[in-house]
Amino acid sequence: MEGVGGVNNADEQLLPGQRRFEESKRFLVGELNAAVTGAFGAGASEIVIWDGHDGSRALSIDNFDPRAKLLQGRPTPPNYYLAEKLYDGILFVGQHAMANAKDGVLAHSQSFSVQQLTLNGRPVGEIGQTAAIAGHFGIPVVMLTGDQAACDELRAIQPQAEVVAVKRLAGRASTLSLSHAEAKKQIEAAARRAVIRVKEFQPWKIDGPVELKFEFRPEGTATAGRTATYRGRTVLEAYEQWLGGR
């Protein structure tokens, strides 16, 4: 949700009970349905939506395209509900950039308390985490919609990916967003292109062994200044180590 157009305020727009949360959900669903429409229009046979925001509490089965299916649950398993070539491609909708991303809007990596997250020394965020797990199972990421920094982050992993920057940072903390109607128009077109081109993409694979490292911000939380490291023969094993210790 942090990458949806028109969303820029963590105190009002991201969590249930906040003043503008219902508005954020409406924008998220609109962008999501645009992607679903484009993907089905390009010939997708099945679309599964994973509710990845706030412990899978952002979506309902009655407010998205009825041709799609909804996957919810907490906690998310290390495999992100994926299996070997289970899907032909992954499309991100409403995604934010990693912690400390230049010009990122509401940028963070799992938590606002994380200063940096790395895979084998390479800084990644939730985009890179999901892409790496998907790559482990032979599944490429083919599209992303979000702020400009998030689009740039995916392009660094998958240079040919379809992206739609629905907003960008303007000043220190403000954002400049497309209208909701224009965002949906561009997202539908990008999803259509991504599905048409899906066989052109290769999964992002990280060779093992894999070290997953969390570095926490030096102030403000119980984990302040701490570093946590998890290792595995594969990226999936490293994530299993992390989630098993939470």
C-alpha positions in Angstrom: 0.0 0.0 0.0 2.9 2.4 0.6 3.5 2.5 -3.1 0.0 3.4 -4.2 -0.7 6.7 -5.8 -1.9 9.4 -3.4 -0.5 7.6 -0.3 2.3 9.4 1.6 1.3 9.8 5.2 2.2 7.0 7.7 0.1 8.5 10.4 -3.1 8.7 8.4 -3.1 6.3 5.5 -1.5 2.9 6.2 -3.3 1.1 9.0 -6.8 0.2 10.0 -8.4 2.9 12.2 -6.4 5.8 10.7 -8.3 8.7 9.3 -7.6 8.0 5.6 -7.1 4.2 5.6 -10.3 3.5 3.7 -9.3 5.9 1.0 -5.9 4.2 0.7 -7.7 0.8 0.4 -9.9 2.2 -2.4 -6.9 3.4 -4.3 -5.1 0.1 -3.8 -8.0 -1.9 -5.0 -8.4 0.4 -8.1 -4.7 -0.1 -9.0 -4.9 -3.8 -8.3 -8.0 -4.3 -10.5 -6.4 -2.3 -13.3 -3.5 -4.8 -13.2 -5.8 -7.8 -13.1 -7.8 -6.4 -16.1 -4.7 -5.9 -18.1 -3.3 -9.3 -17.3 -6.5 -11.2 -18.2 -6.8 -9.1 -21.3 -3.4 -10.4 -22.4 -4.4 -14.0 -22.0 -3.6 -14.9 -18.3 -5.4 -18.0 -17.3 -5.2 -17.6 -13.6 -4.4 -14.7 -11.3 -3.8 -15.1 -7.5 -3.6 -11.9 -5.5 -1.4 -12.0 -2.4 -2.5 -9.5 0.3 0.9 -8.4 1.4 0.1 -5.3 3.5 -0.2 -5.1 7.3 -0.4 -8.9 8.0 -2.8 -9.5 5.0 -5.5 -7.1 6.3 -5.8 -4.7 3.4 -8.1 -6.6 1.0 -11.5 -8.3 1.0 -12.9 -11.0 -1.3 -15.7 -8.7 -2.3 -13.8 -5.7 -3.7 -11.5 -7.0 -6.5 -12.0 -8.5 -9.9 -14.1 -11.7 -9.4 -12.0 -13.6 -11.9 -9.0 -13.4 -9.5 -8.4 -15.3 -6.3 -7.2 -13.9 -2.9 -4.5 -15.4 -0.8 -4.4 -14.2 2.8 -2.8 -15.3 6.1 -0.3 -14.5 8.8 2.5 -15.0 9.2 3.8 -15.2 5.6 5.7 -18.4 5.1 9.4 -18.3 4.0 8.4 -19.5 0.5 5.9 -16.6 0.0 3.3 -19.3 -0.9 5.5 -20.2 -4.0 6.6 -23.5 -5.4 8.7 -24.6 -8.4 7.3 -22.7 -11.5 3.9 -22.4 -9.8 3.3 -19.1 -11.6 4.7 -17.7 -14.9 5.4 -14.3 -13.4 5.0 -12.0 -10.5 3.6 -8.5 -10.7 4.0 -6.0 -7.8 1.2 -3.4 -7.2 1.5 -0.6 -4.7 5.1 -1.4 -3.8 7.5 0.8 -1.9 11.3 1.1 -2.1 13.9 -0.3 0.3 15.1 1.4 3.5 17.2 4.5 2.8 16.4 4.4 -0.9 17.2 7.7 -2.6 14.0 9.7 -3.1 11.9 6.9 -1.7 8.3 7.5 -0.5 7.6 5.7 2.9 10.6 3.6 2.1 11.5 0.7 4.4 12.5 -2.9 4.5 10.0 -5.0 6.5 10.0 -2.5 9.3 10.8 1.2 9.7 13.3 0.1 12.4 15.5 -1.6 9.8 18.4 0.6 8.5 19.6 -1.9 5.9 18.9 -5.4 4.7 21.3 -7.3 2.6 21.5 -10.6 0.7 25.1 -11.7 0.3 26.2 -8.1 0.9 23.8 -6.6 -1.7 21.2 -4.1 -0.2 17.7 -5.2 -0.9 14.2 -4.5 0.3 10.9 -6.3 0.0 11.2 -6.1 -3.8 14.5 -8.0 -3.8 13.4 -10.4 -1.1 10.3 -11.5 -3.1 12.2 -11.6 -6.3 14.9 -13.8 -4.8 12.5 -16.2 -3.3 10.6 -16.3 -6.6 13.8 -16.8 -8.5 14.6 -19.8 -6.2 11.5 -21.4 -7.7 12.2 -20.3 -11.2 9.6 -17.5 -11.3 10.5 -14.1 -12.7 9.2 -10.7 -11.6 7.8 -9.0 -14.7 6.1 -5.8 -13.5 6.0 -3.3 -10.6 3.8 -0.3 -9.8 4.8 2.1 -7.1 6.9 5.2 -6.5 9.7 6.1 -8.8 12.4 4.8 -6.4 10.6 1.4 -6.2 10.5 1.2 -10.0 14.2 2.0 -10.2 14.9 -0.7 -7.6 13.2 -3.4 -9.7 14.8 -2.3 -12.9 18.2 -2.8 -11.2 17.3 -6.5 -10.8 15.2 -7.0 -13.9 16.1 -4.2 -16.4 13.4 -5.2 -18.9 10.5 -5.2 -16.4 7.4 -3.2 -17.0 7.1 -0.4 -14.4 4.6 2.3 -13.7 5.7 5.2 -11.4 2.4 6.4 -10.0 4.2 9.0 -7.8 7.6 10.4 -6.9 9.1 12.3 -4.0 8.6 16.1 -4.3 10.7 18.0 -1.7 11.6 16.4 1.6 8.5 14.4 2.3 5.8 15.4 -0.2 4.8 13.4 -3.2 3.6 14.2 -6.7 1.1 11.6 -7.8 -0.7 10.7 -11.0 -4.5 11.0 -10.8 -6.1 7.7 -9.9 -7.7 7.4 -13.3 -4.4 7.9 -15.1 -2.6 5.5 -12.8 -5.2 2.8 -13.5 -4.9 3.4 -17.2 -1.1 3.1 -17.2 -1.2 0.1 -14.9 -3.6 -1.8 -17.1 -1.5 -1.2 -20.1 1.7 -2.2 -18.4 0.2 -5.4 -17.0 -1.0 -6.3 -20.5 2.5 -5.8 -21.9 4.1 -7.8 -19.1 1.9 -10.8 -19.6 2.4 -10.7 -23.4 6.1 -10.6 -22.8 6.3 -13.0 -19.9 8.4 -15.6 -21.6 11.1 -13.0 -22.3 12.0 -12.7 -18.6 14.4 -14.8 -16.5 14.1 -15.3 -12.8 16.5 -13.5 -10.5 18.6 -16.3 -8.9 21.1 -15.8 -6.0 23.8 -18.5 -5.8 24.3 -20.2 -2.4 25.4 -20.1 0.2 23.3 -17.1 1.2 23.7 -14.7 4.1 20.7 -12.5 5.0 21.6 -9.7 7.3 19.5 -7.1 9.1 21.0 -3.9 10.4 18.7 -1.9 12.7 18.6 1.8 13.2 20.7 3.1 16.1 17.8 4.7 17.9 14.1 4.4 18.8 13.4 0.7 19.1 14.2 -2.3 21.2 16.5 -3.6 18.4 18.4 -0.3 18.2 21.9 -0.7 16.8 21.6 -4.5 16.6 22.7 -6.7 13.6 21.1 -10.1 13.0 22.5 -12.6 10.4 20.9 -15.7 9.0 22.6 -18.2 6.7 21.5 -21.0 4.5 22.6 -23.1 1.5 19.9 -21.4 -0.5 18.0 -18.1 -0.2 15.0 -20.1 1.0 17.0 -21.7 3.8 18.3 -18.3 4.9 14.7 -17.0 5.1 13.6 -20.1 6.9 16.3 -19.3 9.5 15.0 -15.8 9.9 11.4 -16.5 10.2 12.0 -19.5 12.4 13.7 -17.2 14.9 11.0 -14.5 15.0 
